Amino acid sequence: MTDTTSLRDLLLARLPGSGLSAEEQALLRDLLPAAQPRNGRRSGAVYLRSITASGWRGIGPAATVRLNPGPGLTLVAGRNGSGKSSFAEAAEMALTGDNFRWQGRTQVWKKGWRNLHEHSAPEVAVELCFDAGSDGEGAKEPVTVRRIWHGEGLEESRTVVE
C-alpha cells in the first residue's frame, strides 16, 4: 500500500477474496464512488479515538479503550489475558468485517470469537475523529463504526455507521 492508494482501490483489491458472488462483487464495484482528484493536497487525517467491545473474545460486559487521537505511535500495554488482542481484533472486525490473524485457521479457532460468559449480542465499535486537512475544511464530528451480531455465526452481523 502506498500513501496514494485510495480506500476504493483497497476495497476493490479485497473483493476477489471476499467470498461474495461475481454478481455481488459487480454491484459493489458500481456502488463504490470513484476517487476524487486530490489536486496535490492531502485531505485531513483520520484517527482512532476509542475501541468498544462487548461479548467479544476476551471481553465480557461492554468495555472501552480510549485513545489519545493524533499523529504518532500509540502503545497499549497490559498483562497477558487483559484484552489487548481482543480490542485490536474488535477494531479490525468493526472496520473490515474480518480478522487477518484468523485467515487460514481451522473452524475451531474461528468459533472462539464470542465471549463465553457474556450472553448478550456481541458488539464491537470504533470511534474515529477527523483532523483538519490542508483543504481548510476544519475538524469534523466523530464517526462511530459499529458491528452488531444478530445470530450465532461470525458472518451474521450488520454494520452501522453513526
C-alpha positions in Angstrom: 0.0 0.0 0.0 1.3 3.4 -0.9 0.3 6.8 0.5 -1.6 7.5 -2.7 -3.7 4.2 -2.6 -7.3 5.1 -2.3 -9.7 3.4 0.1 -11.7 2.4 -3.0 -8.7 0.7 -4.5 -8.0 -1.2 -1.3 -11.7 -2.4 -1.1 -11.7 -3.4 -4.8 -8.5 -5.4 -4.2 -10.1 -7.3 -1.4 -13.3 -8.2 -3.4 -12.0 -11.3 -5.1 -11.2 -13.0 -1.8 -14.4 -11.8 -0.1 -16.5 -14.9 -0.8 -19.1 -12.7 -2.5 -20.6 -13.9 -5.7 -19.5 -12.3 -9.0 -22.9 -10.6 -9.2 -22.5 -9.1 -5.7 -18.9 -8.1 -6.4 -20.0 -6.3 -9.6 -22.8 -4.5 -7.6 -20.3 -3.3 -5.0 -17.9 -2.1 -7.7 -20.7 0.0 -9.2 -21.6 1.4 -5.7 -18.1 2.5 -4.7 -17.6 6.1 -5.7 -14.7 7.0 -8.0 -11.7 8.5 -6.2 -11.9 12.3 -6.1 -8.9 14.2 -7.5 -6.6 15.4 -4.7 -5.2 18.5 -6.5 -1.8 17.7 -4.9 -3.2 18.4 -1.4 -3.6 15.9 1.3 -7.0 15.7 3.0 -7.4 15.5 6.8 -6.1 12.6 8.7 -8.4 10.0 10.5 -7.5 9.0 14.0 -8.8 6.2 16.2 -10.4 7.8 19.3 -11.8 4.6 21.0 -12.5 0.9 20.7 -15.5 -0.6 22.4 -16.5 -4.2 22.6 -18.9 -6.4 24.5 -19.4 -10.2 24.3 -16.3 -10.3 22.0 -13.4 -12.8 22.6 -11.9 -12.0 26.0 -14.2 -9.0 26.7 -17.5 -9.7 28.5 -19.6 -6.7 29.5 -19.1 -3.6 27.4 -15.6 -2.1 27.8 -13.9 0.8 26.1 -10.3 1.7 25.4 -10.0 5.4 25.0 -7.0 6.6 22.9 -5.4 10.0 22.5 -6.2 10.7 18.8 -3.4 12.3 16.8 -0.3 11.6 14.8 2.3 9.3 16.1 2.6 5.8 17.6 0.1 4.6 20.3 1.1 1.7 22.5 -1.4 -0.3 24.5 0.3 -2.3 27.3 -1.1 -4.8 29.8 -0.6 -8.2 31.3 -1.4 -11.3 29.4 -5.1 -12.0 29.2 -6.0 -8.4 29.9 -7.8 -8.0 26.5 -5.2 -6.2 24.3 -5.6 -8.6 21.4 -9.3 -8.7 21.8 -9.6 -5.0 21.4 -7.2 -4.9 18.4 -9.3 -7.7 16.7 -12.5 -5.9 17.6 -11.3 -2.7 15.8 -10.2 -4.7 12.8 -13.6 -6.6 12.7 -15.6 -3.3 13.1 -13.7 -1.7 10.1 -13.2 -4.6 7.8 -15.6 -7.4 8.8 -12.6 -9.8 9.0 -9.5 -10.6 11.1 -6.2 -11.2 9.3 -4.9 -13.4 12.1 -7.8 -15.8 11.6 -7.2 -16.4 7.9 -6.1 -19.9 7.2 -7.1 -21.1 10.7 -9.4 -24.0 11.4 -13.1 -23.6 12.1 -12.3 -24.4 15.8 -10.1 -21.3 16.0 -12.8 -19.1 14.4 -15.6 -20.4 16.7 -13.9 -18.8 19.7 -14.9 -15.2 18.8 -17.8 -15.0 21.3 -17.1 -14.4 25.0 -18.2 -17.5 27.0 -19.5 -15.5 30.0 -21.5 -12.7 28.3 -24.8 -13.8 26.8 -26.0 -10.6 25.2 -25.5 -10.0 21.5 -21.8 -9.3 20.7 -20.9 -5.8 19.5 -17.7 -4.1 18.5 -17.2 -0.4 17.6 -14.6 2.2 16.8 -14.9 5.9 17.1 -12.9 7.8 14.6 -12.1 11.5 14.5 -11.0 13.6 11.6 -8.2 16.2 11.7 -8.5 19.4 9.8 -6.9 18.9 6.4 -4.9 21.2 4.2 -8.2 21.8 2.3 -9.2 24.1 5.1 -12.4 22.2 5.9 -11.6 22.1 9.6 -12.2 19.3 12.1 -15.4 17.2 11.6 -17.7 15.4 14.1 -16.5 12.0 15.1 -17.9 8.9 13.4 -18.6 5.6 15.0 -18.5 2.3 13.0 -20.3 -0.4 14.9 -20.7 -4.1 14.0 -23.6 -5.9 15.8 -24.3 -9.6 15.6 -27.9 -10.9 15.2 -27.1 -14.6 15.0 -24.7 -17.3 16.2 -22.3 -17.2 13.3 -19.4 -14.7 12.8 -20.9 -13.7 9.4 -24.3 -12.9 11.0 -23.7 -9.3 11.6 -24.5 -5.9 10.3 -22.5 -2.7 10.3 -23.9 0.7 11.3 -22.1 4.0 10.8 -23.2 6.8 13.0 
